[in-house]
Amino acid sequence: MKTAHKLLFCLVSVAALSGCARTAPLLTPHSTIATFNSAEQVKSAILTAGHACGWVMTPVAPGVIDGRLTHRDHSVSIRINYNPLSYTINYVSSTHLKAANGKIHRGYNRWVNHLNNDIQVRLAANSNK
């Protein structure tokens, strides 16, 4: 009986500690655009979504937008490569996000997922026009 209690305690402890992990695998969303949009509509959706999510978005070349987000003492830079059929959000650099060995602070993945979802919503709305 005591062995079962010890085993249960160990399992609960491991589960609790793993939930406290601050790093997660680095997310690189690649999204296929299911609706018809021009390159200009995709660019506009990315810029508008980025600004709405608090990112500073800068077009740097046709099909390329750089983004930067500062949150408290954390900052991150991304590069979004896009065309009318798809886009990819790539990690570039960060400060205070514990980025190493393909892992990064879980806040980064949350911010990028939020940006990706907002871009998808705006692209879907564009297709209805």
N, C-alpha and C positions, 0 to 999 in steps of 0.2 A: 504494500500500500504506500509506504514512504517513497519507494522508487517511482511509483506512478506520479506522486505529487511533485517529486524533484524533476521528473521528465516534463510534466506539464508546466512547471515554473520556468524551466529552461526554454521551452518552446514559446511561451508568452514573452519572455525577456527578449529572445531573438527577434520575434515579430515586432515588438515595440521598438527595439533599436533600429531595425531595418526601416521602419516607418519614419524615423527621425533623420534618415540620410539626406544630406543637403545636395548631393550631386546625383545626376541621372545621365544616361547616355545622351549625347548631343543630337538634337533633332534637326534634320534637314528636310523639310517638307517639299515634296515635288508633287504638284497638283496638275492634273489634266483638266482642261477647261471643257466642260460638256456642252456649253452653249456656244453659239456663233458670236464672236466679238472681234472687232478689228484690233490691231496692235495698239492704236490710240485709245480704244476703250479699255483695254487691259491695263495700259499705263495709267489711265485716269483712275481706274478702280484701285490699283495698288497705291497710288499717291493719296487718294482720298481716305482709304482705309488706314493707311499708315498715319496720316495726320490725326484721324479720329482716335487712334489708339495711343497717341502721344509720341510717335516716332517723328524724327526730323528726316524727311525723305528728299533725296537729291537725284534727279536724273543725270547720269554721267555719260551715257552713250545710247544710241538706239538699242532698245532691248535690255538695258541695264539701269537699275536704280539702286543707289546706296541708301541705307537707313541707319539711323543712330538713335538709341534710346538711353536716357539717363534716368535712373530711379534711385533716389537717395545717394549713396556713395557707389552704386553700381552703374556701369555703362557698358553698352554692347554695340558693335557695328555689324551690319549684315549687308549682303549684296543679293539683290533679286534679279535673276535673269528671266526674261519673259519673251513670249511670242504669242500669236493669236490662239495657239493650241494648248500651251502649258506655261507654268512658271515654277521656279525653284528658289527657295529662300536659303541662302548659304551663310553660315557663320563666318565672320572675318576676324574679329578680335573683341576683347572685353577687358574690363578692369574689375577686380574684386568679385569675380564670379567663379573662381576655383576651376578654371578650364584647364584640363590636362588629360592626356591619354584617352581622348574621345568622350570625356565626361565634362559636365558643366553644372553649375548651380541650377536646381530645378526651376527657379524663377524664369530663366531664359526660355525653357521649353514652354512654360505657361504664356509668356509674352508672345512667342512666335506662333503658338497655336491660336491665340486670340487674333493676331494679325492675319493669319491664314484664313481663319473662319470669316473674318470681316471682309477680306478680299473676295471669298467665294460668294458671300451674300450680295456684294455690290456687282459682281459679274452676272449673277443670276438676275438681279434687278435690271441691269443694262439690256439683257436679252429680251425683256418684256417690252422694251421701248420700240 
